[in-house]
Amino acid sequence: MSLKCVSSCGAGFFVGKGKRCERCALKCKTCNGTASACKSCDFPYFHTASDCVTKCPPGFYGNVKKRSCKPCDKICQTCSDGETGDICRSCPVGSFLSKYFTKRHHKSMP
């Protein structure tokens, strides 16, 4: 095996023991310091603080463009993966799931 000197290890690698480039864990797109300390993730994973997960924790959704876990919109208790956090799967106390929604509720006059 022949080794070469490089100025950067590149995506998918980190500087390990003996100043050698080592491969990140398969779930990590990029990592920092150790193989499993993920900085970013590729499909089908979403990035949390320093890990890549296939399902974000409750109250978060998987942003499919950024491949990271983001907080659900305040109108949702839990939400679906996508590009925004406003597609609710469950609601906070006092609100209800509905596929019919409007900006205002109008009362009809008898």
N, C-alpha and C positions, 0 to 999 in steps of 0.2 A: 504494500500500500504506500503510495507516495502522497506526501502532504505538501500543501502550498500555503503561503502566507496571504491572507486577505484582509482588507480594511474593515469589512463588515461580514457577519455571518449570513445575513439575508433573511427573508421571510421564511418561517417554518423552522428556524434554528435559533439557538441562544449560545452565549459564551459560557462554557462549563469549566470543569476542573482543568487545570493546566493550560488555560486560555485556548481551549479547543472548541470548535463549533460542534454543538450537539443538537440533535433533532428534537423539536417540540413533540409533545404527545399528539397522537393522531387527531384528537378532538380540537386541538388548538391550531388556528391559522398562524398566529404569532404568540410568542411567550417571552417571559422575562425572568432570568435567574435560575429557574428550574424548568424541566420539561412540562410539568403540569400547571405552572403559574401562567395561565392563558391571559393574553392581552386582547385578543380578538378571535372570532370563531368563523368557520365556514358552515354551509348547509350540511346537515340538518340541525346544527347547534345554534344556541343563543348565548351571548356573553353575559355573565353576572359579574360580581366584583372581581374575581380572579379565576373563574371556572367557565367551562362551556357545558351547557345543559340542553337536553332535548325538550324540556318543559319548564317554563318560567314559574317561579313561586306564586302563590295566590296574591292577587292585587297587582300583578304585573302581566304584561303581554309580550310575546316575541315579535319584535319589529323585524319584518321580513327583509327590509332593505338594508338596515344597519346590522342585522344578525345579533341584536342585543336585547336584553330584557329591560323594558321601560315601564313606569307606573301606569296603571289604568287611569282613565279620566275619572274625576271625582264623582261623576254620575253613576259609575259602575262599582260594584264590590269586586267582581272578577270580570275579565274581558277576554275576547278572542285574539289570537295572533293575527297580525296584519300590518298595516302601515300607520294606524292610529289606535289609540286606546279607548275609543268611544263605542266599540261594538260589545255591548254588555252580554255576559253569560249569567250573572246574578246581580242583584241590586242591594243597596244599603237598606236598612230598616226604614220603612215609610215610603218606599217607592217600589214600582212593579215593572216587570218585563212586558213589553208590548211591541208588536210590529207596526202598530198604528200610533203615530206620534205627531203632535203639532206643537207649534210655538206657544199657543194659548188654547185653553179650553173655553168654548163658548157655551153659555147656557141658552137653551131655547125658551122663548116666552110662550106660555100656554094660550 
